């Protein structure tokens, strides 16, 4: 049985086009140095989504500090395993993937191995909200429309990764994506059917490798921030994306924001959507998206 301070590391070796696998040895060394000898075990996932199984096994064995090595999708998978277990386990973040945006909203230096290891060793916990859709929890965002077109485009690009990959694909899709139709109810109040370019419902502040989608989002307020981009002429799309990079898009006439506990979306058919950078196909044309306040414990830097 592990001791209360023992650490289990869940590694997605395929994250970041193989970067996750290369981080195993240096991370284990960094954790050994930062913790001063706390026992650290680890395991690698074997296929997409397998981090859930690996994390569930670690929790069943008694581990209560789980470090996830990968990107937002890996962190989300391990977070889902913790949430489903009902145990008071804490999630540590180490960046091995493409976007790694959730850490930015928490001030976790996930790309600096030594600093990330010190955060894990410090054991300071922040309890954060999570979102929920179709029986799955998301830590960062759920996105529709242009967001999905960018992800699908990124599958075809082999020579870039990280923020440059998302930026490159975003620019390409600015002039290709036709838009989509959706009806959105907010906290039960129905809304009109609208033509949109993109709809992102955010728990945290950053997505897509650095786009500041919801600059005012609060991981502890029990609500989600919906950011809706009306479909617009192609000549307007590039200026809007520049504003999105800076987090100043909220003032544009094509952008509308709503903060609420729940949203219900109705599409023409079952849409593709992303949760924390992972592609999904909805089971129906109607989706309910809600919040679980103060649901997940995350290891973060201690307050100054």
Phi, psi and omega in degrees: 000127180296152172286160183303328183269355182296154188239139172240129182255123177257118186247129168265100186292341181273351183295148180060035181054042176103355181297324181304317180295323182288344182273349188301302184298311179296327178291317179299321177295317181296321178292320178299319180290318184288326185268345180070031173111007174297141180294131180233119174251161179208161174207151179256140173287156186250348180199173182301129178083356183291347178300332178298311180299314181299316180293320178299319178295319179296318179295318179298328178285346177113003179288139181235002169237107182248122178257125181255124179254113181164210177251198182301324179295317178296314179301319180295319180297315179293321176300320178296321178298318178297314182297320181290332183289332184076005180271157180274054178273154181245145182259126173255146187244124172231127187279118173230359188251206189271299185274304179055047187274329184303323181298330183295325180286343182255355183070024179274124180281065191293336182273351177258105187303312182297316180292320178297320178296323178293324176297315179298315181296325182295331175071015180281128187247138168241133178267126186236160174286159169226158174263167180219137176207132178049044176078006179238147177263145172238144182267324190254287183212163161238134188225152183224154172083236182306322177307314180291321179300322179293316179298314181296324177294324182296336178296336185266356183256122186253351191252007177226161172207171178067207182302320178300325179296311181296319181295317179299313182290326178297317180295319179298318185282345177305325186254006182243324189287128186276344185102177182206166181248137180207150173245128186237121172263137184243118183048041177088346180274119184293154178232171182285163173281129188228152172268121184236154170271317182204146173226121178237127175251112194251135169268323180247189193261335191235145173210172174065028177083016176139359178285126183274076189292321183225076188301336182259005181298143183234119182289359181235015184261000179073015181226164177246152179251113176270129178240110185251126177254113177297148174298143189212161176303150184298332180292339180270345188289319182295314176301323179295319180293325175297319176296323180296321177300323183271349183079021182250015184288342183300338180274354182285143182295338181276355186248132178232137180239144176221141177244126185201169178277333184210152178223145173234123185247137177236123182249171177292332178202174180301117186274158163279145178207165178242141169240116179054042176084358182258131183284138177222156169245123183296151180280340179213178181276357180238131182233134173256129181236126183224186186236143167244102184292144174045051188262332190236135177267126181234138177282122184227164175299143176295147178300144180296000000 
